[in-house]
Amino acid sequence: MSDASNLVRKYIVENFMFGDDAGLDDMTSLQASGIIDSTGILELVTFLEERFSIAISDEELIPQNLDSIHNVVCFLNGKCPLRNIL
């Protein structure tokens, strides 16, 4: 698992799952499973922008980018291709 994946997983578990990651894998749909709602997505976006020093546009707020840990990490890889953080 990559550093980015670990960071995103830790953030989600601590902030939305009360420390219990049962049933959460990298492909779990965060919205369909009820882990994150629309407000939670905005909180996740704020975390990603601050932690990875990126800007996420309104057009990028789509499930393909943010609905699973896997999708978030792929999105980050596209936003930060030259950084050695992922």
Legacy VTK file of the C-alpha trace (Angstrom):
# vtk DataFile Version 3.0
C-alpha trace
ASCII
DATASET POLYDATA
POINTS 86 float
0.000 0.000 0.000
1.355 3.440 -0.898
1.958 6.263 1.543
-0.923 8.209 -0.011
-3.234 5.235 0.363
-2.259 4.861 4.012
-2.790 8.578 4.689
-6.194 8.648 3.000
-7.302 5.430 4.744
-6.192 6.765 8.137
-8.044 10.054 7.575
-11.260 8.287 6.532
-11.159 5.775 9.386
-10.425 8.411 12.035
-12.867 11.037 10.787
-15.799 9.051 9.410
-15.601 5.529 10.843
-14.770 6.242 14.499
-11.537 4.267 14.253
-13.154 1.039 13.022
-12.054 0.131 9.493
-14.111 -3.090 9.313
-15.365 -3.613 5.778
-13.216 -0.880 4.260
-10.935 -1.855 1.430
-9.386 0.275 -1.285
-12.298 -0.320 -3.679
-15.160 0.284 -1.205
-17.499 3.006 -2.459
-17.360 5.645 0.241
-20.745 7.128 -0.636
-22.707 3.972 -1.511
-21.529 2.307 1.708
-22.613 5.338 3.736
-19.135 6.086 5.044
-19.072 9.608 3.593
-21.910 11.919 2.599
-21.693 15.061 0.466
-20.435 17.137 3.392
-17.831 14.460 4.099
-16.607 14.680 0.513
-15.942 18.376 1.050
-14.043 17.577 4.245
-12.013 14.964 2.358
-11.254 17.492 -0.386
-10.047 20.020 2.190
-7.792 17.368 3.730
-6.357 16.405 0.325
-5.756 20.023 -0.688
-3.975 20.815 2.573
-2.009 17.573 2.911
-0.857 17.336 -0.712
-0.691 21.080 -1.520
-3.051 20.778 -4.474
-6.140 22.594 -5.673
-9.204 20.548 -6.582
-11.633 22.235 -8.958
-15.398 21.831 -8.901
-15.157 19.815 -12.141
-12.932 17.287 -10.360
-15.505 16.609 -7.604
-16.761 13.424 -9.244
-17.010 9.818 -8.010
-14.303 8.689 -10.433
-11.894 10.828 -8.416
-13.180 10.596 -4.854
-15.491 7.625 -4.220
-12.934 5.094 -2.979
-9.442 5.056 -1.558
-8.257 3.600 -4.873
-9.922 6.400 -6.854
-8.481 9.071 -4.566
-4.944 7.679 -4.907
-5.253 7.453 -8.711
-6.543 11.024 -8.742
-3.636 12.174 -6.580
-1.165 10.415 -8.859
-2.583 12.450 -11.745
-2.461 15.707 -9.770
1.046 15.137 -8.392
2.912 13.181 -11.097
6.309 14.748 -10.404
6.184 14.543 -6.640
7.664 11.662 -4.762
4.851 11.600 -2.181
2.755 8.793 -3.538
LINES 1 87
86 0 1 2 3 4 5 6 7 8 9 10 11 12 13 14 15 16 17 18 19 20 21 22 23 24 25 26 27 28 29 30 31 32 33 34 35 36 37 38 39 40 41 42 43 44 45 46 47 48 49 50 51 52 53 54 55 56 57 58 59 60 61 62 63 64 65 66 67 68 69 70 71 72 73 74 75 76 77 78 79 80 81 82 83 84 85
